[in-house]
């Protein structure tokens, strides 16, 4: 599981929120937010910033995790990347 997805799910569950609540906050369909939590759809940088505010979390941490996931995705098939 990617780092950002894990953080979003943990934050939502810790605050006893439903997926539809964080989806509404970033103005996406509940289905898309569900896909994002299953790592089947990528959130934009702006959506990440909105979620960090929604969960009262560090914007820098969310962006760092988002960037980390992008790097991992970019080098995933490179044998020397591990």
Residue frames as qw, qx, qy, qz and C-alpha x, y, z in Angstrom:
[[0.000, 0.890, 0.456, 0.000, 0.00, 0.00, 0.00],
 [0.392, 0.558, -0.034, 0.731, 1.28, 3.41, -0.86],
 [0.333, -0.120, -0.495, 0.794, 2.30, 5.82, 1.87],
 [0.223, -0.089, -0.004, -0.971, -0.30, 8.51, 1.18],
 [0.622, -0.252, -0.557, -0.489, -3.21, 6.10, 0.87],
 [0.587, -0.244, -0.692, 0.343, -2.30, 4.55, 4.20],
 [0.154, -0.081, -0.353, 0.919, -2.16, 7.97, 5.88],
 [0.391, -0.159, -0.233, -0.876, -5.52, 9.07, 4.48],
 [0.675, -0.284, -0.636, -0.244, -7.26, 5.90, 5.58],
 [0.499, -0.205, -0.622, 0.568, -5.72, 6.07, 9.06],
 [0.016, -0.002, 0.185, -0.983, -6.74, 9.72, 9.49],
 [0.518, -0.209, -0.382, -0.736, -10.30, 9.07, 8.32],
 [0.695, -0.286, -0.659, -0.028, -10.75, 6.02, 10.55],
 [0.377, -0.094, -0.535, 0.751, -9.17, 7.77, 13.56],
 [0.182, 0.044, 0.143, -0.972, -11.74, 10.57, 13.26],
 [0.334, 0.352, 0.845, -0.225, -14.60, 8.09, 12.62],
 [0.359, 0.523, -0.132, -0.762, -15.41, 9.68, 9.28],
 [0.778, 0.364, 0.512, -0.028, -17.02, 8.09, 6.25],
 [0.502, 0.039, 0.497, 0.707, -15.41, 8.08, 2.83],
 [0.175, 0.743, 0.520, 0.383, -18.25, 10.23, 1.54],
 [0.288, -0.916, -0.147, 0.237, -17.33, 12.96, 4.02],
 [0.418, -0.534, 0.373, 0.634, -13.75, 13.36, 2.85],
 [0.393, 0.332, 0.659, 0.548, -14.90, 12.92, -0.77],
 [0.038, 0.892, 0.438, 0.106, -17.37, 15.77, -0.34],
 [0.360, -0.818, 0.057, 0.444, -14.67, 17.98, 1.15],
 [0.312, -0.388, 0.544, 0.676, -12.43, 17.62, -1.91],
 [0.548, 0.520, 0.017, -0.655, -15.44, 17.69, -4.24],
 [0.257, 0.270, -0.855, -0.360, -15.11, 14.22, -5.78],
 [0.803, -0.139, -0.356, -0.456, -17.49, 11.33, -6.14],
 [0.706, -0.487, 0.451, -0.246, -17.52, 8.85, -3.25],
 [0.969, 0.203, 0.127, 0.067, -16.60, 6.11, -5.69],
 [0.542, 0.697, -0.279, 0.378, -13.47, 7.97, -6.76],
 [0.273, -0.715, 0.494, -0.411, -12.45, 8.53, -3.16],
 [0.910, -0.198, 0.333, -0.149, -12.98, 4.85, -2.49],
 [0.863, 0.445, -0.052, 0.233, -10.76, 4.06, -5.48],
 [0.176, 0.796, -0.403, 0.417, -8.13, 6.45, -4.12],
 [0.573, -0.557, 0.502, -0.330, -8.13, 4.61, -0.79],
 [0.945, 0.034, 0.324, 0.015, -7.71, 1.32, -2.65],
 [0.316, -0.554, 0.517, 0.571, -4.82, 2.85, -4.61],
 [0.523, 0.395, 0.695, 0.297, -6.71, 2.60, -7.90],
 [0.225, 0.862, 0.279, 0.359, -6.97, 6.35, -8.58],
 [0.533, -0.020, -0.213, 0.818, -4.47, 9.14, -7.95],
 [0.134, -0.893, -0.357, 0.240, -5.35, 12.29, -6.08],
 [0.416, 0.734, -0.009, 0.537, -4.06, 15.66, -7.26],
 [0.404, 0.097, -0.422, 0.806, -1.76, 17.89, -5.23],
 [0.287, -0.339, 0.027, -0.896, -4.63, 20.30, -4.54],
 [0.788, -0.343, -0.367, -0.355, -6.80, 17.46, -3.27],
 [0.715, -0.079, -0.523, 0.457, -3.98, 16.32, -0.99],
 [0.127, 0.208, -0.296, 0.923, -3.68, 19.81, 0.49],
 [0.548, -0.354, -0.145, -0.744, -7.46, 19.97, 1.06],
 [0.840, -0.260, -0.474, -0.053, -7.41, 16.58, 2.77],
 [0.524, 0.050, -0.507, 0.682, -4.55, 17.57, 5.06],
 [0.168, -0.254, 0.186, -0.934, -6.58, 20.59, 6.20],
 [0.716, -0.285, -0.341, -0.538, -9.73, 18.50, 6.53],
 [0.849, -0.226, -0.453, 0.150, -7.93, 16.03, 8.80],
 [0.333, -0.919, 0.178, -0.113, -6.07, 18.81, 10.68],
 [0.895, -0.158, 0.194, 0.370, -2.78, 17.25, 9.63],
 [0.293, -0.622, 0.344, 0.640, 0.51, 18.55, 8.35],
 [0.643, 0.718, -0.015, -0.266, 0.28, 19.69, 4.73],
 [0.139, 0.719, -0.672, -0.113, 4.01, 18.99, 4.36],
 [0.451, -0.189, 0.866, -0.100, 3.61, 15.39, 5.52],
 [0.707, 0.470, 0.473, -0.235, 0.80, 14.73, 3.05],
 [0.501, 0.810, -0.238, -0.189, 2.72, 16.31, 0.17],
 [0.115, -0.605, 0.787, 0.036, 5.87, 14.39, 1.16],
 [0.589, 0.043, 0.798, -0.123, 3.99, 11.11, 1.11],
 [0.662, 0.672, 0.220, -0.249, 2.38, 12.03, -2.23],
 [0.305, 0.810, -0.478, -0.146, 5.79, 12.81, -3.73],
 [0.352, -0.396, 0.847, -0.039, 7.30, 9.65, -2.27],
 [0.706, 0.304, 0.616, -0.169, 4.56, 7.60, -3.95],
 [0.569, 0.793, -0.067, -0.208, 5.26, 9.34, -7.26],
 [0.048, 0.704, -0.704, -0.081, 8.97, 8.49, -7.04],
 [0.521, -0.129, 0.837, -0.109, 8.23, 4.87, -6.17],
 [0.714, 0.538, 0.390, -0.221, 5.84, 4.64, -9.10],
 [0.411, 0.840, -0.297, -0.195, 8.43, 6.13, -11.46],
 [0.118, 0.606, -0.786, 0.016, 11.18, 3.71, -10.52],
 [0.827, -0.146, 0.369, -0.398, 9.06, 0.66, -9.75],
 [0.957, 0.282, 0.065, -0.013, 10.39, -1.50, -12.58],
 [0.345, 0.770, -0.493, 0.213, 14.04, -0.51, -12.22],
 [0.883, -0.132, -0.415, 0.174, 16.11, -3.37, -10.75],
 [0.491, 0.163, -0.398, 0.758, 18.59, -1.02, -9.07],
 [0.286, -0.600, -0.062, -0.745, 15.84, 1.06, -7.45],
 [0.800, -0.509, -0.306, -0.085, 15.47, -1.31, -4.52]]
